[in-house]
Amino acid sequence: MGKYGMIGTGLDLSYAVPIHQIFGNYTYELLETPEEELTAVLRNHDYDGFNIARPYRNKIIEFCDEISPEALATGSVNTVIREFGKLKGYNTDYYGFCYLLDRNEIDVKGKKCLILGNGAVSHTVQQVLKDRKAAAVTVVSITGDVNYDNVSAQKDAEIIINTTPVGMYPDTGRSLLDIRDFPNCCGAVDIIYNPDKTSMILDAMLRGIPCSGGISMMVAAMKQSSELFQDKKISDDDLDTAIYEIRSQKLNYILIGMPGSGKTYLGGQMAKARNRDFYDLDTCIEKAEGMSRRKIVEEKGEEYFHNKETEVLRRLCKKNGIIIAAGSGIVAHRANYALMKQNGRIIWIKRDLDKLEIDDYSPTPEELQKLYDERAALYEEWSDHFIDNNQEL
């Protein structure tokens, strides 16, 4: 059993530790490394190898005694192995990006491709596209001839790939371009993995464009790193399992449904069973406002309450691995869908109207029927799964 680590800066949000725990029985640590300590960390023979994160994927080459063909072609190293005192550099992002394209059936051959960003990962993506016979590859950068002020001139682009950190947690909801400006787009990729779906990917999904966030690339790259660490092959089935497990750990579960359908109760039980934090959206708003939901609506209006609902939802949905019980009217505002889907699975709690848990302040049966008629199609459209909750709570 060896000892390995990730070298880089800003590693507190990395998924690397749980991924390597899935792939192998070895010690793996996050090594926050300022540049002045880089040499000392690499020369620490307590470690048998490293993953290399930002900002060192280009710089690390000068420390390597040997580098792989992919690393040589891309000028980027993200994995280093120590063998007989020498450091060997590899680029497993190359494999990871190929895997992402294949998994999501995004064919770049003969296509005009647009890459946002010109950093280390961009160079890897450029090489993959070249090797896969893309018709043309255009790189967009802040200071390049093609930049974010004139990128709309590339409206004939067919594949769009974001390699920048724009839209990454915690600054989610941002995008460098609008997919609607590219009518020929037939594939979209964002290498960001937190959130699970960036604004660009959500926009592509809404338009039926084949697309993918970066988590499959990231896990596949770690899988090949782990193979190098252990000098053994890891099966594609194990890779698929790892992607599913990491996404399941990190995604939020958000419960929607009619008032009294059991969202709060079931959400609390799910949180206990899965050892996750639980948030009831109405309760969060009531605590912040210092009064009940009914009183908020009476004193400040329905619109005020729904604006607060979106505000709190925006904050909560940036988190990972939590469970949220949303208000019954959450589907009345389309913007809430993107907030929930960026990092979550939406679950519709179904319960017959005559079995809803109601009190003296609940809508009348006639009002409930009207609400259901207005919202049922939206619950259906927004949800990824449903739970039939027609048993006694």
C-alpha positions, 0 to 999 in steps of 0.5 A: 500500500503506497502513499499518494497525494494531490498537489495544488492550491484551493483544494478544499473542494476537491473530490479526489479523496473519496474517488481514490478510496473507491479505486484502491487501498492506499493513503491519499491526501490533499496537499495544499502547496504554495509555489515556494514549497513545490520542490520540497513536496515533490522531493518528499520520498514519503509519497510514491506519486501525485495528482497535479492540480491548478496551477502546476500542470504546465510547470510540473514538467520541468521536474519530471525525468520522463513524460508520457506521449500525451503529456508531451503532446499537450504540455500538461502533466496531471499525474506523477509517479516516483520510480527508482528515485525518478519522477515520471509525468503523465496526462490522464486528463486526455483519457478522461476527456475521451471517456466523457465524449464516448460516454455521452456520444458526442462525436467531434469528427468533422465538426467545428469546435469552440473551446472556451479558455486556453489553460492546461486543460484546454491544451489537452482538449485541443489535442484530443479534438485534433486526434479525433479529426475535428474539422476546425478548433477555435480557442476563445480567450480573454486577450486572443484574436477570438475573445468573449467580445467577438465570440458570437461571430463563431455562430457556426460552431457545432461543439462548444467546450468550456475549460474555464472555471466560470460557473464553478462553485461558489460562483454558480449560474454564470456562463461565458456565452449563450447557447442560443447564439449558436444554432448549429450546436450539436454538443456541449461540454463543461469540464466543471464538475461542481456544480453537477450541471452548469448554466451552459449545460442546463441551457443545452439540456433544455434545447435537447443538445447532447451535453455533459458536465465534467464529473465523468472526465474527472473520475475517469482521469482519476481512474487512470491515475489510480491504475498508474499508482497501483500498476493494475487495470481497473475495469470500466464497470468499476469506473461507472460505479465510481461515477455513480457513487460520487454523484450520489454522494454529492448531489442534493435531493430536493422534494417537491409536491402538494402541501401536506404530501409528506415532504418534510417528514420524508425529507427528515427520515431520508436525511437521518438514513443517509446521514445528511443535513436536512433543510425545510425551505419554509422553516428556513424562511420563517427563521430568517423573517422571524414570523410564520409563512402565513404571517409573511404572506399577510404582511408582505405579500405572496410575491415577497414570500416567493422571492425569499423562497428563490433567494434561500433556494439559491443559497442552499442549492450551491451545497453538496449532499443535502436534502431539501423539502421545498414549498408546494409552489416552488414550481410556479417560478421557472427560475427555481428549476435551474437552481435545483437542477444544477446540483440536485435530483428532484423527487415528487412526493405523490399523495392523493388529495384526500390523504393530504395532511392538512390543518385549519390553515390549509387550503380547502379541498376545492382550493387543493384541487385547483392547486393540483390542477395548476401544478401537477404537470409541472411536478411531473416535468420537473421531477427526476423520480417520484415517491408514492406516499399514499400509506399512513405517514 
